[in-house]
Amino acid sequence: MGIKEDVYFEGGPHVGELIFGLLLGLTVICLPITSGAIVRALWLRYRITSRRITVTGGWMGRDRSDVVYSQVAKVVSVSRGIGLWGDMVVTLKDGNKLELKAIPNFREVAAYIEERAGLEVPVATAA
């Protein structure tokens, strides 16, 4: 009998990234950005549970990466899409990195991962 996993987030990239990519596709120069947004929308899926981070992607969604929180050394996130979504890089203790692109509610997801990994979350102080 397995240990119960509670799902915190499950889904694909934020739909705003696809819309923005399609709008950029109206210019020929931005077609690589458009094709990347379409591929991510079709095949990239995230699953963040109480035990692990799972990223399924690659061609036709055939690649899968699983990371347990004890492997996480650092989480860095950056806002995109006027703050509606963001990109995240999870650095592992062995130096490898796991990229999560266009995560909806990325601030909350990053805080959840940091909490589960036992990382010290910086506290904002008033000056």
Residue frames as a rotation matrix with the C-alpha (Angstrom) as fourth column:
MET 1
0.581 0.814 0.000 0.00
0.814 -0.581 0.000 0.00
0.000 0.000 -1.000 0.00
GLY 2
-0.244 -0.717 0.653 1.46
0.736 -0.575 -0.357 3.36
0.632 0.394 0.668 -1.09
ILE 3
-0.571 -0.015 -0.821 1.75
0.633 -0.646 -0.428 6.60
-0.524 -0.763 0.378 0.80
LYS 4
0.462 0.857 0.226 -1.03
0.839 -0.341 -0.424 9.07
-0.286 0.386 -0.877 0.00
GLU 5
-0.764 -0.633 0.123 -0.07
0.630 -0.691 0.356 12.00
-0.141 0.349 0.926 -2.21
ASP 6
0.313 0.831 -0.459 -2.12
0.588 -0.549 -0.594 15.19
-0.746 -0.084 -0.661 -2.10
VAL 7
-0.148 -0.311 0.939 -2.13
0.965 -0.255 0.068 17.10
0.218 0.916 0.338 -5.41
TYR 8
-0.216 -0.015 -0.976 -1.38
0.468 -0.879 -0.090 20.81
-0.857 -0.477 0.197 -5.00
PHE 9
0.120 0.214 -0.969 -1.28
-0.708 -0.666 -0.235 21.75
-0.696 0.714 0.072 -8.70
GLU 10
-0.365 -0.204 0.908 -1.90
0.471 0.801 0.369 19.74
-0.803 0.563 -0.196 -11.84
GLY 11
0.764 0.642 -0.062 -2.10
0.251 -0.385 -0.888 21.17
-0.594 0.663 -0.456 -15.33
GLY 12
0.261 -0.631 0.731 -0.29
0.956 0.063 -0.287 22.72
0.135 0.774 0.619 -18.22
PRO 13
-0.797 -0.601 -0.057 1.24
0.603 -0.797 -0.036 26.10
-0.024 -0.063 0.998 -18.90
HIS 14
-0.301 0.670 -0.679 -0.87
0.184 -0.657 -0.731 29.22
-0.936 -0.345 0.075 -18.44
VAL 15
0.294 0.531 0.795 -3.19
0.878 0.179 -0.444 29.82
-0.377 0.828 -0.414 -21.41
GLY 16
0.843 0.009 -0.538 -1.95
-0.059 -0.992 -0.108 33.42
-0.535 0.122 -0.836 -21.59
GLU 17
-0.209 -0.977 -0.042 1.42
-0.274 0.018 0.961 32.20
-0.939 0.212 -0.272 -22.83
LEU 18
-0.396 0.146 0.907 -0.27
0.764 0.601 0.236 30.46
-0.510 0.786 -0.349 -25.78
ILE 19
0.692 0.715 0.103 -2.38
0.669 -0.580 -0.465 33.51
-0.272 0.391 -0.879 -26.61
PHE 20
0.571 -0.570 -0.591 0.67
-0.344 -0.820 0.458 35.80
-0.745 -0.058 -0.664 -26.41
GLY 21
-0.458 -0.783 0.421 2.68
0.029 0.460 0.887 33.37
-0.888 0.419 -0.188 -28.58
LEU 22
-0.032 0.535 0.845 -0.08
0.930 0.324 -0.170 33.22
-0.365 0.780 -0.508 -31.19
LEU 23
0.892 0.334 -0.306 -0.26
0.244 -0.923 -0.297 37.02
-0.381 0.190 -0.905 -31.33
LEU 24
0.136 -0.928 -0.348 3.52
-0.455 -0.371 0.810 37.18
-0.880 0.048 -0.472 -31.82
GLY 25
-0.310 -0.224 0.924 3.12
0.518 0.775 0.362 34.66
-0.797 0.591 -0.124 -34.65
LEU 26
0.779 0.622 0.080 1.51
0.435 -0.444 -0.783 37.36
-0.451 0.645 -0.616 -36.74
THR 27
0.560 -0.709 -0.428 5.04
-0.801 -0.595 -0.063 38.60
-0.210 0.379 -0.901 -37.34
VAL 28
0.793 -0.258 -0.551 7.24
-0.158 0.788 -0.596 36.19
0.588 0.560 0.584 -39.28
ILE 29
-0.163 -0.954 0.253 10.23
-0.524 -0.133 -0.841 36.90
0.836 -0.269 -0.478 -37.05
CYS 30
-0.396 0.050 0.917 8.47
-0.913 0.085 -0.399 35.47
-0.098 -0.995 0.012 -33.95
LEU 31
0.408 0.597 -0.691 7.36
-0.692 0.696 0.193 32.15
0.596 0.399 0.697 -35.47
PRO 32
-0.410 -0.567 -0.714 9.83
0.077 0.759 -0.647 30.13
0.909 -0.320 -0.267 -33.31
ILE 33
-0.925 0.143 0.352 8.27
-0.379 -0.281 -0.882 31.66
-0.027 -0.949 0.314 -30.18
THR 34
-0.007 0.992 -0.123 4.81
-1.000 -0.006 0.010 30.78
0.009 0.123 0.992 -31.48
SER 35
0.227 0.066 -0.972 5.74
-0.378 0.925 -0.026 27.18
0.898 0.373 0.235 -32.27
GLY 36
-0.790 -0.559 -0.250 7.30
0.044 0.357 -0.933 26.80
0.611 -0.749 -0.257 -28.80
ALA 37
-0.686 0.605 0.404 4.15
-0.694 -0.379 -0.612 28.09
-0.217 -0.700 0.680 -27.12
ILE 38
0.275 0.810 -0.519 1.97
-0.902 0.403 0.152 25.69
0.332 0.426 0.841 -29.15
VAL 39
-0.103 -0.400 -0.910 4.16
-0.091 0.915 -0.392 22.67
0.990 0.042 -0.131 -28.35
ARG 40
-0.962 -0.254 0.096 4.20
-0.101 0.007 -0.995 23.51
0.252 -0.967 -0.033 -24.64
ALA 41
-0.356 0.907 0.225 0.41
-0.917 -0.294 -0.269 23.98
-0.178 -0.302 0.937 -24.61
LEU 42
0.350 0.517 -0.781 -0.11
-0.724 0.679 0.125 20.59
0.595 0.522 0.612 -26.28
TRP 43
0.418 -0.272 -0.867 2.36
0.131 0.962 -0.238 18.34
0.899 -0.015 0.437 -24.45
LEU 44
-0.674 -0.726 0.133 3.76
-0.015 -0.167 -0.986 19.97
0.738 -0.667 0.102 -21.31
ARG 45
0.536 0.843 -0.043 2.08
-0.024 0.066 0.998 19.02
0.844 -0.534 0.055 -18.03
TYR 46
-0.605 -0.665 0.438 3.00
-0.437 -0.182 -0.881 19.71
0.665 -0.725 -0.180 -14.42
ARG 47
0.562 0.695 -0.449 1.96
0.144 0.453 0.880 17.81
0.815 -0.559 0.155 -11.31
ILE 48
-0.554 -0.681 0.479 3.02
-0.357 -0.325 -0.875 19.13
0.752 -0.656 -0.063 -7.94
THR 49
0.465 0.695 -0.548 2.03
0.159 0.543 0.824 16.97
0.871 -0.471 0.142 -5.01
SER 50
0.860 -0.104 0.500 2.83
-0.507 -0.292 0.811 16.73
0.061 -0.951 -0.304 -1.32
ARG 51
0.668 -0.606 0.432 5.68
0.205 0.708 0.676 14.31
-0.716 -0.363 0.597 -2.17
ARG 52
-0.316 -0.811 0.493 7.15
0.676 0.172 0.716 15.31
-0.666 0.560 0.494 -5.55
ILE 53
0.112 0.240 -0.964 7.30
-0.588 -0.767 -0.259 17.52
-0.801 0.596 0.056 -8.63
THR 54
-0.154 -0.107 0.982 6.54
0.595 0.783 0.179 15.78
-0.789 0.612 -0.057 -11.92
VAL 55
-0.019 0.090 -0.996 7.07
-0.665 -0.745 -0.055 17.35
-0.747 0.661 0.074 -15.34
THR 56
0.021 0.102 0.995 5.84
0.585 0.805 -0.095 15.50
-0.810 0.584 -0.043 -18.41
GLY 57
0.479 0.094 -0.873 6.87
-0.480 -0.804 -0.350 16.91
-0.735 0.587 -0.340 -21.78
GLY 58
-0.631 -0.753 0.185 8.98
-0.173 0.369 0.913 16.36
-0.756 0.544 -0.363 -24.83
TRP 59
-0.741 0.327 -0.587 7.71
-0.624 -0.012 0.781 15.18
0.248 0.945 0.213 -28.17
MET 60
-0.084 0.860 -0.503 4.15
-0.214 0.478 0.852 13.88
0.973 0.180 0.144 -27.71
GLY 61
0.423 0.260 0.868 4.61
-0.849 -0.223 0.480 14.10
0.318 -0.940 0.126 -23.91
ARG 62
0.719 -0.139 -0.681 6.94
0.050 0.988 -0.149 11.07
0.693 0.073 0.717 -23.76
ASP 63
-0.409 -0.908 -0.086 9.56
0.239 -0.016 -0.971 12.48
0.881 -0.418 0.224 -21.36
ARG 64
0.756 0.654 0.020 8.96
0.112 -0.159 0.981 12.53
0.645 -0.739 -0.194 -17.64
SER 65
-0.480 -0.868 0.124 10.99
0.040 -0.163 -0.986 13.98
0.876 -0.469 0.113 -14.77
ASP 66
0.716 0.634 -0.292 10.21
0.307 0.090 0.947 13.31
0.627 -0.768 -0.130 -11.12
VAL 67
-0.457 -0.822 0.340 11.88
-0.023 -0.371 -0.928 15.20
0.889 -0.432 0.151 -8.29
VAL 68
0.384 0.512 -0.768 11.28
0.797 0.236 0.556 14.55
0.466 -0.826 -0.317 -4.60
TYR 69
0.881 0.095 0.464 11.53
-0.045 -0.959 0.281 17.54
0.472 -0.269 -0.840 -2.29
SER 70
0.766 -0.641 -0.042 14.58
0.184 0.157 0.970 16.18
-0.615 -0.751 0.238 -0.43
GLN 71
0.079 -0.740 0.668 16.58
0.974 0.200 0.106 16.72
-0.212 0.643 0.736 -3.67
VAL 72
0.618 0.276 0.736 15.67
0.548 -0.823 -0.152 20.43
0.563 0.497 -0.660 -3.97
ALA 73
-0.296 -0.806 -0.512 18.42
0.954 -0.270 -0.128 22.93
-0.035 -0.527 0.849 -3.07
LYS 74
-0.739 0.001 -0.674 16.96
0.074 -0.994 -0.083 26.20
-0.670 -0.111 0.734 -4.42
VAL 75
0.060 0.798 0.600 13.89
0.967 0.103 -0.233 27.61
-0.248 0.594 -0.765 -6.20
VAL 76
-0.755 -0.261 -0.602 14.10
0.102 -0.953 0.285 30.73
-0.648 0.154 0.746 -8.37
SER 77
0.037 0.815 0.578 11.07
0.943 0.164 -0.291 32.20
-0.332 0.556 -0.762 -10.12
VAL 78
-0.903 -0.276 -0.329 10.54
0.136 -0.911 0.390 35.13
-0.408 0.308 0.860 -12.44
SER 79
0.009 0.979 -0.204 7.31
0.134 -0.204 -0.970 36.88
-0.991 -0.019 -0.133 -13.40
ARG 80
-0.975 -0.154 0.162 6.05
0.183 -0.132 0.974 36.90
-0.129 0.979 0.156 -16.98
GLY 81
-0.434 0.865 0.253 2.80
0.618 0.081 0.782 37.92
0.656 0.496 -0.569 -18.64
ILE 82
-0.229 0.228 0.946 2.31
-0.401 -0.908 0.122 41.01
0.887 -0.351 0.299 -16.44
GLY 83
-0.698 -0.206 0.686 2.53
-0.714 0.128 -0.688 38.76
0.054 -0.970 -0.236 -13.40
LEU 84
0.383 0.924 0.005 -0.22
-0.924 0.383 0.012 36.33
0.009 -0.010 1.000 -14.41
TRP 85
0.979 -0.185 -0.086 2.25
0.184 0.983 -0.021 33.48
0.088 0.005 0.996 -14.89
GLY 86
0.512 -0.856 0.073 5.93
-0.835 -0.475 0.279 32.89
-0.204 -0.204 -0.958 -14.37
ASP 87
0.478 -0.492 -0.728 8.90
-0.190 0.751 -0.633 30.66
0.858 0.440 0.265 -15.05
MET 88
0.747 -0.208 0.632 10.63
-0.630 0.082 0.772 28.70
-0.213 -0.975 -0.069 -12.33
VAL 89
0.138 -0.746 -0.651 13.96
-0.395 0.562 -0.727 26.91
0.908 0.357 -0.217 -12.04
VAL 90
0.913 0.100 0.395 14.30
-0.400 0.405 0.822 24.26
-0.078 -0.909 0.410 -9.35
THR 91
0.049 -0.966 -0.254 17.98
-0.747 0.133 -0.651 23.58
0.663 0.222 -0.715 -8.63
LEU 92
0.886 0.251 -0.390 18.72
-0.013 0.855 0.519 20.15
0.463 -0.455 0.761 -7.20
LYS 93
0.775 -0.589 0.231 21.41
-0.347 -0.090 0.934 19.27
-0.529 -0.803 -0.274 -4.68
ASP 94
0.249 -0.701 0.668 23.41
0.635 0.639 0.434 17.46
-0.732 0.316 0.604 -7.39
GLY 95
-0.591 -0.520 -0.617 23.49
0.011 -0.770 0.638 20.65
-0.807 0.370 0.460 -9.51
ASN 96
-0.730 0.412 0.545 20.88
0.666 0.251 0.703 19.62
0.153 0.876 -0.457 -12.07
LYS 97
-0.812 0.486 -0.324 18.07
-0.336 -0.843 -0.421 22.04
-0.478 -0.233 0.847 -12.86
LEU 98
-0.478 0.777 0.409 14.41
0.858 0.513 0.026 21.49
-0.190 0.364 -0.912 -13.60
GLU 99
-0.986 0.143 -0.091 12.66
-0.162 -0.951 0.263 24.25
-0.049 0.274 0.960 -15.57
LEU 100
-0.259 0.964 0.064 8.96
0.868 0.261 -0.422 24.92
-0.423 -0.054 -0.904 -15.20
LYS 101
-0.979 -0.144 0.141 7.74
0.199 -0.809 0.553 27.39
0.035 0.570 0.821 -17.81
ALA 102
-0.600 0.764 0.236 4.56
-0.417 -0.551 0.723 29.50
0.682 0.336 0.649 -17.72
ILE 103
-0.680 0.329 -0.655 3.32
0.667 0.648 -0.367 28.24
0.304 -0.687 -0.660 -14.34
PRO 104
0.144 0.779 0.610 -0.01
0.059 -0.622 0.781 29.78
0.988 -0.077 -0.136 -13.29
ASN 105
0.916 0.239 0.321 0.08
-0.263 -0.246 0.933 31.18
0.302 -0.939 -0.163 -9.72
PHE 106
0.362 -0.861 -0.358 3.85
0.255 0.460 -0.850 30.73
0.897 0.216 0.386 -9.78
ARG 107
-0.297 -0.476 0.828 4.48
-0.643 -0.540 -0.542 32.65
0.706 -0.693 -0.146 -6.54
GLU 108
0.411 0.549 0.728 2.22
-0.904 0.351 0.245 30.34
-0.121 -0.759 0.640 -4.54
VAL 109
0.945 -0.100 -0.312 3.66
-0.014 0.940 -0.342 27.26
0.327 0.327 0.887 -6.27
ALA 110
0.034 -0.997 0.067 7.24
-0.044 -0.068 -0.997 28.39
0.998 0.031 -0.046 -5.53
ALA 111
-0.217 -0.052 0.975 6.36
-0.917 -0.331 -0.222 29.02
0.335 -0.942 0.024 -1.87
TYR 112
0.784 0.564 0.260 4.74
-0.614 0.765 0.194 25.56
-0.089 -0.312 0.946 -1.65
ILE 113
0.703 -0.590 -0.397 7.82
0.191 0.694 -0.694 23.87
0.685 0.412 0.601 -3.12
GLU 114
-0.249 -0.833 0.495 10.16
-0.340 -0.403 -0.850 25.81
0.907 -0.380 -0.183 -0.80
GLU 115
0.130 0.390 0.911 8.03
-0.989 -0.011 0.146 24.88
0.067 -0.921 0.385 2.20
ARG 116
0.956 0.294 -0.015 7.97
-0.294 0.956 -0.003 21.19
0.014 0.008 1.000 1.26
ALA 117
0.482 -0.851 -0.208 11.71
0.275 0.372 -0.887 21.17
0.832 0.370 0.413 0.58
GLY 118
0.661 -0.180 -0.729 12.40
0.739 -0.016 0.674 22.78
-0.133 -0.984 0.122 3.94
LEU 119
-0.293 -0.752 0.590 14.12
0.793 -0.536 -0.289 25.78
0.534 0.383 0.754 2.38
GLU 120
-0.361 0.092 -0.928 14.34
0.683 -0.651 -0.331 29.02
-0.634 -0.754 0.172 4.29
VAL 121
0.243 0.538 0.807 11.94
0.906 -0.423 0.009 31.48
0.346 0.729 -0.590 2.70
PRO 122
-0.807 -0.584 0.084 13.24
0.522 -0.773 -0.361 35.07
0.275 -0.247 0.929 2.84
VAL 123
0.173 0.855 -0.489 11.03
0.961 -0.255 -0.106 37.35
-0.216 -0.452 -0.866 4.90
ALA 124
-0.058 -0.118 0.991 10.45
0.535 -0.842 -0.069 40.89
0.843 0.526 0.112 3.64
THR 125
-0.155 -0.044 -0.987 11.26
0.947 -0.292 -0.136 43.51
-0.282 -0.955 0.086 6.21
ALA 126
0.816 0.465 0.345 10.08
0.531 -0.837 -0.128 47.10
0.229 0.287 -0.930 6.33
ALA 127
-0.210 -0.965 0.159 12.89
0.829 -0.262 -0.493 49.64
0.518 0.028 0.855 6.05
